[in-house]
Amino acid sequence: MKKTICTVIASMLAVCAFAQEIKVKNGEVKLDDKTVAYVEGKKQVFDVLSLDKQYSVNAELKFLESTGKRWMVLKSATSGKTNEVDYKKFNPLNQQKSAIEAFIDKGFLSAEGLNIEAIENFINGESSGVASKIKEEANGANDKKKRIEKYQVTIDDSGAIYSAISKDANNNNKQIGNIKVASTTALGVQKYEVYDLDNKLIATWYNMSTKHPGYDKFLYEELITFDNKVIKIKYESSGANLQYKIGLDKTALNIVNELIDSGYVLQHQGTAQKK
């Protein structure tokens, strides 16, 4: 019981910490109107200083143009070493505030001011490798995009799926399966089902938090295959259109592309699986 109460209190304190009002203006950093640090320098490269201005750490904001993902390089004035920090929020009108939010998120800044020990330990510690990870993700996404382009997937208005991956010599039109809307509301499509050419159900996608037969977790914007593999696929709102056509549905197209990229080739896959 005591453990539960402590957990609740800790959660409430965390919420309160993030509820603080952050202001960065005229070189002053304020939390709930209390000055906790200072900033000096340009928008992308600047120093964050302690209240007595006896300590400073340099921050340089960087981003990968192809994805827009951002990170910050911190440099110690004491050791000259650097390390990288990612940050989730970005305000183009106040880039320094974006950095300060990351400082708070990482425990480098609080209502008590800069946590110099935490900052120096981080910078002089093991490399975070944030920039490398961001670039690797971008390269992976680019490779995936190129693979998907090669599948040449199209869907007609009846839900028939066509793709260049078709291996059937007798299938001149390259059809590999079908996709249909299985459930819809005023909010749009809530459920899609994907079938192979033998009308075997290969995968089901759910928009709202729903349980799938034989699977004990709730699914939200997720596709579940006949062998219980789950793939996250976001909804693109096209199902709510009054002039809706599945052939123009981006979510349906993304579902098929993700299936193929995950090794589900449709065609006669359901029958082959049972053999």
Secondary structure, 3 states (H helix, E strand, C coil): CHHHHHHHHHHHHHHHHHCCCEEEECCEEEECCEEEEEEEECCCEEEEECCCCCCEEEEEEEECCCCCCEEEEEEECCCCCEEEEECCCCCCCCHHHHHHHHHHHCCCEECCEECHHHHHHHHCCCCCCHHHHHHHHHHHHHHHHHHHHHHCCEECCCCEEECCCCCCCCCCCCEEEEEEEEEEECCEEEEEEEECCCCCEEEEEECCCEECCCCCCEECCEEEECCCCEEECCCCCHHHCCCCCHHHCHHHHHHHHHHHHCCCCCCCHHHHHHC
